[in-house]
Amino acid sequence: MKDQWGGGILNRKNPKGLQRFNKNKKQKRILIGSIIGIVLIVGGISLYRSFAMYKEEKTFDVLNGTVPDFVYKEKILNGTDPVLKSSTGAKLIPVTIDENDGTVRKADIKDEWYSYEKKEWANAVILVDDTKEYKNDEEIPEEEIESYFVWIPKYKYKIFDMGNTYTTVEKEGTELEDKGSTTVIDIEFGLTDTTDDETKKECKTPNASGEDGTCDVNKWMTHPAFTAFENSKGFWVGKFETGYNQSKEENPKTISVDNSWTEPNAQKNENAPAKVIIKPNVYSWRGINVGNAYKTSYDYQRELDSHLMKNTEWGAVAYLTNSKYGRCNNEICEEIRINNSSNYVTGVAAINLPVGGFAVYNDYGTVTLGEDVNENGNFKGAYNYKNKLSNIASTTGNYTGIYDMSGDSWEFVMGAATSATSAKEVSLENMQLDSSGLTKGDIKDQKYIDLYINGVNTQYNRRILGDATGEMGPFELAQYSRILGSWYNDQSSLVTKDASLIRGGSHAQGTEGGIFEFGGGAMVRQDFSFRIVLTP
């Protein structure tokens, strides 16, 4: 009689059959045990992921015991989470900022250290001493921080206006209908660039002055700030306007601010990347021309691809701010509060809402560091950054956002007119910025500047879709010959020959200052500053 193992009757008279049975039984147990072991390991990993929110997906071999170190990632970002290290090893330190007093701590990247869904944007810092190390959740003293940066994840947005306005409409008075307070920009994060696809209601990003491509209102388009840099997942933007750092030995008139020495005037027209600080409660670096602002920014952190903020990058921040991930709630958006510091101190917020625009507004904050601080730690007429109420000047309404995007100083951005009359002719060769201290040879790659076709300042159809200029129309001529846009009444004048685009307005702009304000300028002025971006 044969048994099922092919070894004959299982008894003492058939030892070979018994041996085969025992052997196969043992193999079967090993196989079942291995399967159970794999299921337990995979199940354990899945359970860990469920507790740790959404973690980074990596290929691994459980049979060989290779299990990755999990890194927190936010599901809605779809792979556009912060990049903390460049290909050469240069890195930023991830941090969390206390929601009550702005205390900075080293973030544990395995935990939820940012959440764009909750309007908590990722922050990172560069240390004064880059060899110093901090443990997770350890406080990093302000005096040890050289610069703060905030992550802008790559996204596409639903086009709300094509920006093809050419003229302005004259209107009496200084105020316009506040369209921006009810306009929410629809945004979706992701790595994939949009293409010309009617079924998906998408269009390929033109990223060119005056060009529409196949784009139209209600189509989705990858924002142009993310298409200029290869394999971009996003970029880091300076949390504050750039400041100028110098030692007490260099200038006895400087004032100590958390071990950073800052000159009250802080007006230096020089290329000095070693002087860069990006911090709250310091005087912004002004009195610099476009050329030196560009060179300083470019040389600041080469391994992290630092550069002077482009106009389209400003637009990306502005649109994210005016979305549900920024200052919009329940289909209503709130304008960020102006920095009304008459002495150009970073991270400041006006206590009162601005009333009146240029030549009318005069509710300036008297902010002289080390002097004009009241018993509550605030400046006269303005909230100190360390006061939680200063959050009204942040792009998120909390400490994780970006400051000084409205007021303080006008900010140079890399955007210039050319002599070209069509987008196909636009190039560095016909750029018109000769009086700015910036030459064509200074710009290492065209990806570091937005170039516009030639035209007058009201020819808004020269915009680059996504740059937060032409799309902010219609534009109306108000009192004092000021051209104001329909988004928060911000001043609106598109760049012309021999000028660089400037954004945000100064502390004196009142209702005309704001994140959607744009104009042109190339001269050295005490109210012109700049901001740095990193694209690791």
C-alpha positions in Angstrom: 0.0 0.0 0.0 1.4 3.4 -1.1 1.1 6.5 1.1 0.6 10.0 -0.3 4.3 10.8 0.0 5.2 7.9 -2.4 7.1 6.0 0.3 5.0 3.0 1.0 3.3 1.9 4.2 4.5 3.8 7.2 5.6 1.2 9.7 8.7 -0.3 11.1 9.0 -2.7 8.1 9.3 0.4 5.7 11.9 2.8 7.3 12.5 4.6 4.1 8.9 5.7 3.8 8.9 6.9 7.4 12.1 8.9 6.8 10.6 10.6 3.7 7.5 11.4 5.6 9.4 13.0 8.5 11.7 14.9 6.2 8.8 16.3 4.1 6.9 17.1 7.2 9.9 19.1 8.6 10.2 21.0 5.3 6.5 21.8 5.3 6.8 23.2 8.8 9.8 25.3 7.8 7.9 26.7 4.8 4.9 27.5 6.9 7.0 29.1 9.6 8.9 31.2 7.0 5.6 32.5 5.5 4.2 33.4 9.0 7.5 35.1 9.8 7.4 37.2 6.7 3.7 38.1 7.3 4.6 39.2 10.9 7.5 41.3 9.7 5.5 43.0 7.0 2.6 43.4 9.3 4.8 45.0 11.9 6.2 47.4 9.4 2.7 48.3 8.2 1.6 48.8 11.8 4.6 51.1 12.5 3.7 53.1 9.4 0.1 53.5 10.6 1.3 54.9 13.9 3.9 57.1 12.3 1.5 58.7 9.9 2.7 58.5 6.3 6.3 57.4 6.0 8.8 57.3 3.2 8.4 54.3 0.9 11.7 52.5 0.2 12.6 49.2 -1.4 13.9 46.7 1.2 14.5 43.0 1.7 12.9 41.6 4.8 14.4 38.1 4.2 17.9 39.6 4.4 17.0 41.8 7.4 17.3 45.1 5.4 14.7 47.5 6.9 15.0 51.3 6.2 15.1 54.2 8.6 11.6 55.7 8.2 11.3 59.4 7.5 8.1 61.4 8.0 6.3 62.4 4.8 3.0 64.1 4.4 0.5 62.2 2.2 -1.0 65.3 0.6 2.4 66.5 -0.6 2.7 63.4 -3.0 6.5 63.3 -2.8 7.3 67.0 -2.7 8.4 66.8 1.0 11.4 69.0 2.1 14.8 68.3 0.7 17.3 68.8 3.5 20.5 67.8 1.8 22.1 68.5 -1.6 23.8 66.0 -3.8 27.2 67.2 -2.5 26.2 66.7 1.2 25.4 70.3 2.1 22.5 70.3 4.5 20.0 72.3 6.4 18.8 71.6 10.0 15.1 70.8 10.2 13.4 72.6 13.0 10.1 73.1 14.8 9.0 76.5 16.0 7.0 76.8 19.2 3.6 78.2 18.4 3.5 80.4 21.5 6.9 82.2 21.6 8.9 81.2 18.5 11.4 78.9 20.4 13.4 76.9 17.8 14.1 73.1 18.4 15.8 70.5 16.3 13.1 68.4 14.6 13.0 64.7 14.7 12.4 63.8 11.0 10.7 60.6 12.0 7.9 62.6 13.6 5.4 65.0 12.1 7.5 68.2 12.1 5.4 69.9 9.4 1.8 69.7 8.1 0.7 71.8 5.2 -2.8 70.5 5.6 -2.7 72.2 9.1 -1.0 75.3 7.6 2.3 74.3 9.4 5.0 74.8 6.8 8.4 73.1 7.1 11.2 75.2 8.5 15.0 74.7 8.5 18.0 76.7 9.6 21.7 77.2 8.8 23.8 77.5 11.9 26.6 80.0 12.6 28.8 77.0 13.3 27.9 74.3 10.9 29.9 71.7 12.8 27.7 72.0 15.9 25.2 69.3 16.4 21.9 69.2 18.3 19.8 66.3 19.6 16.2 65.9 18.5 13.9 68.3 20.3 16.9 70.2 21.7 16.5 74.0 21.7 18.7 75.9 19.3 19.5 79.3 20.8 18.8 82.3 18.5 22.4 83.4 18.7 23.4 80.0 17.1 21.2 80.6 14.0 22.5 82.3 11.0 19.5 82.0 8.7 15.9 80.7 8.6 14.3 79.1 5.6 10.8 77.9 4.7 9.9 75.1 2.3 7.6 75.7 -0.7 6.5 72.3 -2.1 6.0 71.8 -5.9 2.4 72.2 -6.9 0.0 72.8 -9.7 -2.8 75.3 -9.5 -6.1 75.9 -11.2 -5.9 79.0 -13.4 -8.3 81.7 -12.2 -7.4 84.4 -14.7 -5.3 84.5 -17.8 -3.8 87.9 -17.1 -4.4 89.3 -20.6 -5.2 92.8 -19.5 -3.5 95.6 -21.4 -5.0 98.9 -20.1 -6.2 100.3 -16.8 -9.7 101.7 -15.9 -9.8 105.2 -14.3 -11.7 105.3 -11.0 -12.2 108.0 -8.5 -10.8 107.6 -5.0 -8.1 105.5 -3.6 -9.8 102.2 -2.7 -11.0 99.4 -5.0 -13.3 96.5 -4.5 -11.4 94.0 -2.4 -11.6 90.9 -4.7 -8.8 89.1 -3.0 -10.7 88.6 0.3 -12.9 86.0 -1.4 -10.6 84.4 -3.9 -9.1 81.1 -3.0 -6.5 79.6 -5.3 -6.9 75.8 -5.8 -3.6 74.0 -5.3 -2.5 70.3 -5.6 1.0 69.2 -4.6 2.9 66.7 -6.7 6.0 65.9 -8.7 4.5 65.3 -12.1 4.4 68.3 -14.5 1.1 69.0 -16.2 0.8 68.4 -19.9 -1.6 69.4 -22.7 -4.4 67.0 -21.7 -8.0 68.0 -22.2 -9.3 64.9 -20.4 -7.5 66.0 -17.3 -8.2 69.7 -17.8 -4.5 70.4 -17.8 -2.0 72.4 -19.8 1.8 72.4 -20.2 3.4 75.4 -18.4 4.4 78.0 -20.9 6.9 79.7 -18.6 7.3 82.5 -21.1 6.4 86.2 -21.1 3.0 86.8 -22.8 2.5 83.2 -23.7 -0.7 81.2 -23.1 0.1 77.8 -24.6 -3.1 75.7 -24.4 -3.8 77.1 -21.0 -7.1 78.7 -20.1 -9.2 79.5 -17.0 -10.1 76.5 -14.9 -7.3 74.3 -16.3 -4.6 73.0 -14.0 -1.0 74.1 -14.6 2.3 73.3 -12.8 3.5 76.5 -11.4 6.5 77.9 -13.4 8.7 78.3 -10.3 9.1 74.5 -10.3 9.7 73.9 -14.0 12.9 75.9 -14.4 15.0 73.7 -12.2 15.5 70.1 -13.2 13.8 67.4 -11.0 12.6 70.1 -8.6 10.6 69.0 -5.6 10.3 72.6 -4.3 12.5 75.3 -2.9 13.5 76.9 0.4 12.8 80.7 0.7 14.3 83.0 3.2 11.9 83.4 6.1 12.7 87.1 6.4 14.2 89.8 4.3 18.0 89.4 4.2 20.0 91.2 6.9 23.6 92.5 7.1 25.8 91.0 9.8 29.0 92.6 11.1 31.1 92.4 14.2 31.4 95.0 17.0 35.1 95.4 16.0 34.1 96.2 12.4 31.7 98.9 13.4 31.4 100.2 17.0 27.9 101.7 16.2 26.3 98.3 15.6 23.7 96.9 18.0 23.8 93.4 19.4 20.8 91.3 18.5 21.2 87.7 19.8 24.9 87.9 19.1 24.3 89.2 15.6 25.6 92.7 15.2 23.5 94.8 13.0 23.9 98.4 11.8 20.8 100.6 12.1 21.2 101.9 8.6 22.5 98.5 7.2 23.0 100.1 3.8 25.9 98.4 2.1 26.2 98.2 -1.7 28.6 95.3 -1.9 28.9 91.6 -2.8 29.4 90.1 0.6 27.8 86.6 1.1 29.6 86.1 4.4 27.6 89.0 5.8 24.2 87.4 5.1 21.8 86.8 8.1 18.2 85.9 7.7 16.6 86.4 11.1 13.8 88.2 13.0 14.5 91.5 14.7 17.5 92.6 12.6 17.8 95.5 10.2 17.2 94.5 6.6 20.1 94.8 4.2 19.3 97.8 2.0 21.2 100.4 -0.1 22.3 97.6 -2.5 21.9 97.4 -6.2 20.5 94.4 -8.2 23.9 93.3 -9.3 25.3 93.0 -5.8 22.1 91.5 -4.4 22.3 88.8 -7.2 26.0 88.1 -6.6 25.6 87.9 -2.8 22.7 85.5 -3.1 24.4 83.4 -5.7 27.6 83.0 -3.7 25.9 82.6 -0.3 25.4 78.8 -0.4 26.5 77.4 -3.7 26.2 73.8 -2.7 22.5 74.5 -2.0 22.1 76.4 -5.3 21.3 79.7 -3.6 20.2 82.6 -5.7 18.3 85.9 -5.6 14.5 85.1 -5.5 12.9 85.1 -9.0 9.6 86.8 -9.7 7.9 83.5 -10.4 9.2 82.1 -7.1 7.6 85.1 -5.4 4.4 84.3 -7.3 4.6 80.7 -6.0 4.7 81.9 -2.4 1.9 84.4 -3.0 -0.4 81.8 -4.5 0.3 79.2 -1.8 -0.5 82.0 0.8 -3.8 82.7 -0.9 -4.9 79.0 -0.7 -6.4 76.8 1.9 -2.8 75.9 2.9 -2.1 79.6 3.8 -4.4 82.4 4.8 -7.7 81.1 3.5 -10.4 79.5 5.6 -13.9 78.6 4.6 -13.5 80.2 1.1 -12.4 83.5 2.7 -8.8 84.8 2.6 -7.1 87.2 4.9 -4.4 89.6 3.8 -1.1 89.3 5.6 -0.4 92.3 7.8 2.1 94.9 6.7 5.5 95.3 8.3 5.2 99.0 9.2 8.7 99.3 10.7 10.0 102.8 9.8 13.6 101.6 10.6 13.3 98.4 8.5 13.4 95.7 11.2 12.5 92.2 10.1 9.6 90.1 11.4 7.5 93.0 12.6 3.7 93.3 12.2 1.6 96.5 12.4 -0.7 96.5 15.3 -3.5 98.3 13.4 -4.9 97.6 10.0 -3.6 100.0 7.4 -5.9 102.9 6.5 -5.1 104.7 3.3 -2.4 104.1 0.7 0.6 106.0 -0.5 0.9 109.7 0.7 -2.0 109.0 3.1 -0.8 106.1 5.4 1.4 107.3 8.3 0.8 104.7 11.0 4.5 103.7 11.1 6.0 101.5 13.8 8.8 103.2 15.6 11.3 100.3 15.8 14.8 101.1 16.8 16.4 97.9 18.2 17.5 98.1 21.7 15.5 101.3 22.4 11.9 101.4 21.4 10.5 98.4 23.3 7.6 98.8 25.7 6.9 97.0 28.9 5.2 94.2 26.9 8.2 93.6 24.8 6.6 95.1 21.7 7.8 98.0 19.6 5.8 101.3 19.5 3.0 100.7 17.0 4.2 97.3 16.0 4.3 93.7 17.3 7.8 92.2 18.0 8.3 88.9 16.3 8.6 87.2 19.7 5.1 88.2 20.4 2.7 85.6 19.0 0.4 88.4 17.7 3.1 89.1 15.1 1.8 86.0 13.3 -0.7 88.2 11.5 2.2 89.2 9.2 3.0 85.6 8.4 2.0 83.7 5.2 0.3 81.0 7.4 -1.0 83.1 10.3 1.4 81.3 12.6 5.2 81.1 13.3 5.8 78.5 10.5 5.1 81.0 7.7 7.2 83.6 5.9 7.5 87.2 7.0 8.1 90.7 5.4 6.2 89.8 2.3 4.2 93.0 2.8 6.0 96.1 3.7 9.4 96.7 5.5 11.4 97.2 2.3 10.7 96.7 -1.4 12.5 93.6 -2.5 14.4 93.1 -5.7 13.5 89.9 -7.5 15.1 88.5 -10.6 12.8 89.7 -13.3 13.7 92.1 -16.1 12.5 93.4 -19.4 14.2 92.7 -22.8 14.2 94.4 -26.1 12.3 91.5 -27.6 8.8 91.9 -28.9 7.9 88.2 -28.7 8.6 85.4 -26.3 10.7 83.5 -28.9 13.1 86.4 -29.1 13.6 86.7 -25.3 17.2 85.9 -24.1 19.9 87.1 -21.8 21.5 88.8 -24.9 18.6 91.3 -25.2 18.1 91.8 -21.4 17.8 95.5 -20.5 19.3 95.9 -17.0 22.5 97.9 -17.8 22.1 100.5 -15.0 21.6 97.9 -12.2 25.2 96.8 -11.7 24.2 93.5 -13.2 25.6 92.4 -16.6 24.6 89.5 -18.8 27.8 87.8 -18.0 27.0 87.8 -14.2 24.0 85.5 -14.7 25.3 82.0 -14.9 22.1 80.5 -16.3 18.8 81.8 -17.6 17.0 79.7 -15.1 18.0 82.3 -12.4 16.0 85.1 -14.0 12.5 85.7 -15.4 12.7 87.7 -18.7 9.8 89.8 -20.1 9.1 91.1 -23.6 9.4 94.8 -24.1 6.4 97.0 -23.3 4.9 99.7 -21.1 4.1 99.3 -17.4 0.4 98.8 -18.0 0.9 96.1 -20.6 0.0 93.3 -18.1 -0.4 90.7 -20.8 3.4 90.5 -20.8 3.1 88.5 -17.6 4.4 85.0 -17.1 1.5 82.8 -16.1 1.9 82.2 -12.3 4.1 85.2 -11.5 1.3 87.0 -9.6 1.3 90.1 -11.9 -1.1 90.1 -14.8 -3.4 87.6 -13.3 -4.2 90.0 -10.4 -6.3 92.2 -12.6 -8.3 94.1 -13.5 -6.2 97.2 -12.7 -7.5 100.7 -12.1 -6.0 104.1 -12.0 -6.6 105.7 -8.6 -5.7 108.9 -6.7 -2.1 110.2 -7.1 -1.9 108.3 -10.4 -1.4 105.1 -8.5 -2.3 101.9 -10.5 -4.0 99.4 -8.1 -4.9 95.8 -8.7 -8.1 94.2 -7.6 -6.3 91.8 -5.1 -6.2 93.7 -1.8 -5.7 97.1 -3.7 -2.0 96.4 -4.1 0.0 98.7 -6.4 0.6 97.2 -9.8 3.2 98.3 -12.4 4.9 95.8 -14.6 8.7 96.1 -15.2 10.0 98.2 -18.1 13.4 98.9 -19.6 16.5 99.2 -17.3 14.6 98.1 -14.2 14.3 95.0 -12.1 11.0 93.8 -10.7 10.4 94.8 -7.1 7.8 93.2 -4.8 5.9 93.7 -1.5 6.2 97.4 -1.1 7.8 99.3 1.8 6.5 100.1 5.3 5.1 103.4 4.0 2.7 101.8 1.4 -0.3 101.3 3.7 -3.1 99.6 1.9 -1.1 99.6 -1.4 1.6 97.4 0.1 1.2 93.6 0.0 2.3 90.3 -1.3 0.6 91.0 -4.6 2.3 94.4 -5.1 4.7 94.7 -8.0 6.7 97.5 -9.6 10.1 98.3 -11.1 13.4 99.8 -9.9 17.1 99.5 -10.4 18.6 102.3 -8.3 20.2 102.0 -4.9 17.7 103.1 -2.3 17.3 102.9 1.5 14.0 101.0 1.1 15.2 98.3 -1.4 16.2 95.0 0.0 16.3 91.3 -1.3 15.5 87.7 -0.4 17.4 84.5 -0.9 16.1 81.1 -2.2 17.8 77.7 -2.1 17.1 74.9 -4.5 19.0 71.8 -3.3 
